[in-house]
Amino acid sequence: MAEGTQSFDRAVGLLDIVSRNNREGVAFADLLTSAGLTRPTARRLLMALVKHGFVEQDAASKRYFLGPKVYDLALLVLPSFDFREIYQPSLTRLVEDTGDTVFLNRVVSDDMVCIARESGSFPVKAFILDLGVQRPIGLGASGIAVLAAMDPADAEAILVRNQARVAALGGDVQATAEVVAASRERGYVSRDVPGLGTRTIAMALHDSTGKPFASLSVSTIRDRMQGEHLEVVVTAMGEEVARIREKLSRLRPQHTG
């Protein structure tokens, strides 16, 4: 039983690596390095994933991508997890209330993926993320908001796993951990990007079980995101986070007894 569980865990690990690199695909050598498996073990598990359609190999580049089975399964869960109709009204209200740029990022494994972006009326736009951008949790306000909403031990485990990837992108997980602690006390994340002169405020979104699975964030120039305007943003975000949580609870209510 233990051996079977270990094989499953390793296969899921390979699938996670492929998913994080799905835009460009991932070479077998890079899979080996990231997974830390022997070549025969990685090859055996990868071929099983290919056989069942979870992974496919491009014939020309020989790189691996997510396979059609992932899409098939996604279609089955879309009624529960594709929550565009739930979050879109909140994004629209935030844009109208703040005039700033609003983002929604969703947790995918140990990463955050930008799945929505709306821009407000303020003439200076803070397009700090493009749609579809995937970054390791721990790099950016959206991921920090999710970490701050987690059990501290779970948050620390993610930072340990993402340490090398965050560092490769110019981040520092120790500094991130300090921001996470401050954000827990404050109730929201405030994150500056000095090179762009922007400030982002972020809050986690929770599902009906209380698990953080996404985050809302509002970005604008740093000089604007302070004082009265900051209060407006924090209040509006808190209201929309509560609205989304309530909608998700109605969609999938918890059962007791």
N, C-alpha and C positions, 0 to 999 in steps of 0.2 A: 504493500500500500504506500509506504514512504517513497519507494522508488518511482511509483506512478505519479505521486504528487509532485515530486521533484521534476520529473519530465514535463508535467503540465506547467509548472512555474517557469521552467526554462523556455518552453514554447511561447508562453504569454510574454515573457521578457523579449524574445525575438520579435514578436508581433508589435510590441510597444516601440522597439527601435525602428522598425519599418515605418510605423505610423508617424513617428517624429520626423522622419526624413522622406515622407511620401511625395512631397513636391518634386524633388530631384531624384528620388530613388536612392537606394543604398547598395554599395558593392558588398560582396561576400566577405572580403577582407575587413571591411569596416564593421560589419556585423560581428565578426569574430572578436575584434578588438573591444567593441562596446559591450558584448555579452560576456566576455571572459570565459568562453567555452572552448573545448578542444574542437579541432576541425571536424572529426567524424561525428561528434555529438551535434554540433551546429548544423552540419549537412543533413543528418538524419531528421532532426526536428524541422528544419526548413523545408525539406521535401514533403514531410507530412502536412505542413501548413499549405504548401502548394497543391498537394493532392486534394485537399478538402476545400480549396478555393479561397483561403484566407489571405494568401500571398500569391503574387504572380511575378514572373521574371520577364523583363523586356528582352526580346530576342536579339535586338541590335546592341544595346548597351550592356546587357547581362546584369543590369541593376534590378533590385527587388522593390516592388510596390505592393500596396494593399490590393487584395484580390476581390473578385465580384461577390464572394460570400459575405464580406463585410457589408457591402451595399445591401444585399438581400436582407440581412439581419437588421440593418438600420431601418429599412422600410417597415419592419414589423413593430419597431418601438417608436416610430415617429409620432403616433398619436399621443404617446405619453411624454416624449422628450423633445420634440420639436416645438418649442414654446414661443415662436415668433409672434403669434397672436396674443400671447400673454405679455411679452416684454415690449412690443412695439409702442403701445400707448404710453408706457412709462418713458421710453426714449423721447417720444414726441413732446411730452409735457416737460421733461428736463431741458430739452433744447429751447422750448418757448420760455420757460421760467428763468433760465440762466443766460441764454444767448451764446453759450459756449459750445465746444465740441464734446459730444458724449459718445462713450464707447461701451460696448458690452463684450467681455471676454469670458470664455468658458474653459473649464478644466478638461484637459485631455491627457490622461495618464499623469505625468509629472510636469506637464506644460500648460500654458495658457494660450488659447487661440482667439484672435479677434474675430468675432462673428457679426458685429454690427457697428456702424459708425454714422452719427448724424451731426451735422454742423449747424450752429445757431446764427443769429444775426450779427454778432460782434464781428467787426471787419477783419480783425487779425485772427486767422485760423490756426489752431494747434493740432495739426495732423501728425501727431507723434507716432501713430500706428496706421498701417494699411490693413484692409480687410484680408483675412486669411493668414496674417503673420502669426507664427507659432514661436513662443519663447519659453525657456525653462522657468518654472515657478521660482521666484526669488529675484527675478530681474524685472523691475517695473512695478508700478503701484497696484496693478490688477492682481498680480500674484501675491504681493505682500498682503493685500486685503484678505485673500483666501487663507493665507498662513495665519493671520491674526485671528481668524474666526475658527481655526482648528484647535483640537487638543494640542497643547504645547509639544508633547512627545511626538505626535504625528507630524507637526510642522518641522520639528528638528530633523526627523528622519528624511523628509523631502529635501531639506537643505543639504544634508549630507550626500544624498544621492545626486543632487544637482550641482554640487560644489565645483567640479571640474568644468562643466558646461557653462555655468554662470561666470566663472573666472575667464574662460575663453572669450566671452563677450564683454569683458571689461568690468564685470561686477565683483562683489565681495560678499560672500554669504555671512561673514561675521558682522559686517555693517548692516546687512539685511536683517539679521536676527535682532539687532538693536532697534531698528525701525519697526519691526514686528511687535516688539515689547511695548514701544511707545504708542503704537497704533491701538493695541488692546486697551490701554488706559484712556486714550482719546476717543475711541469709538469709530474712528475712520483713519484712512491713510492719507498723508500729505507728502507728496514726493516731487522734488524739483529736478529739472534737467537743465543744469547751468549752461550747457552749450547752446541750448535753444531758448533759454530764458523763459521756460514754461513751468507751471505748477499743476499737478494732477491731484485731485481728491478722489478716493476710491472707497467703496464699501462692498462687502461680500453679499452674495445672494445665497439663501439657504433653501434646500428642498423641504418637503413636508416632514422629513425625519430630523431636520435640523442640521444636515450636512452641507457645508459650503461647497458649491459646485460651479459658481460663476461669480462675476463681479461687475458692478457698474462703476464707471469713472467719468469725471468731468475735467477737461483740460482747457487752460487758457494761459495767457502771459502771466508771469509771476506778480507783476505790479497790480494786476487786476484781481487776482485770487487772494484777497486778504480783506480784513475788516468786514464791512457790511455785506459785500458781495460773497465773501467766504461763508458767512452765516446763511445767506440765501441758498447757496449751493448745498451746504451740509443739510439744511432743513429739507430742501426739496428731494435730495437723494434719499434721506431717511424715510420720507413718505413713500417714495416709489419702491424702495426695498421692501417695505411692509406690504404694499399693494401686491407686488409680485409674489411674495411669500404666501399671502392669503389666497391668491388665485391658484397657486400650485397645490395648496392644501385642499382646495375644492376639487382640483383635477384628480388628485390621488390622496384621498383622506387616509389618515392613520386608523388602523383597526385596533381596538382594545378588547381584552377579555379572551 
